[in-house]
Amino acid sequence: MKVSPYYSSNPSDPDVYHDHNDCPTGKQIPASNKRSGTNGYRHCKQCADKA
């Protein structure tokens, strides 16, 4: 299911944003590192494939 965009604030994570609640990569982001929005990053390939 599509959700509001979010990304990881961890510098070692890829500079991408996610917008699906079942994205395997997005699900690995700890809540403490999740930030709302896109931060100007490109779309996660796994989320883009679901669009």
C-alpha positions in Angstrom: 0.0 0.0 0.0 1.2 3.5 -0.8 2.2 5.7 2.1 3.6 9.1 2.6 7.3 9.3 1.4 10.0 8.6 3.9 13.8 8.1 3.9 16.6 7.0 6.3 18.7 9.6 8.1 21.5 7.0 8.4 24.5 8.2 6.3 25.4 4.6 5.4 21.9 3.8 3.9 21.2 4.5 0.2 20.1 8.0 -0.7 16.6 6.9 -1.8 13.1 7.5 -0.5 10.3 4.9 -0.1 6.5 5.2 -0.4 5.2 1.7 0.1 4.6 0.2 3.5 5.7 -3.3 2.3 9.1 -2.3 0.7 11.7 -4.8 2.0 14.4 -2.1 2.2 12.2 0.5 3.8 11.0 -2.0 6.4 14.7 -2.4 7.6 14.9 1.3 8.5 14.7 1.6 12.3 12.0 4.0 13.5 14.6 6.3 15.0 16.2 6.8 11.6 12.9 7.3 9.6 12.3 10.8 8.3 9.2 12.1 6.5 9.6 13.4 3.0 11.9 12.7 0.1 14.9 14.9 1.1 15.5 15.3 -2.7 16.5 11.7 -3.1 15.5 9.4 -6.0 12.7 6.9 -5.7 13.6 3.5 -4.3 13.7 1.0 -7.2 11.5 -1.5 -5.2 8.9 1.2 -4.5 9.1 2.5 -8.1 8.4 -0.9 -9.5 5.2 -1.1 -7.5 3.9 2.3 -8.8 
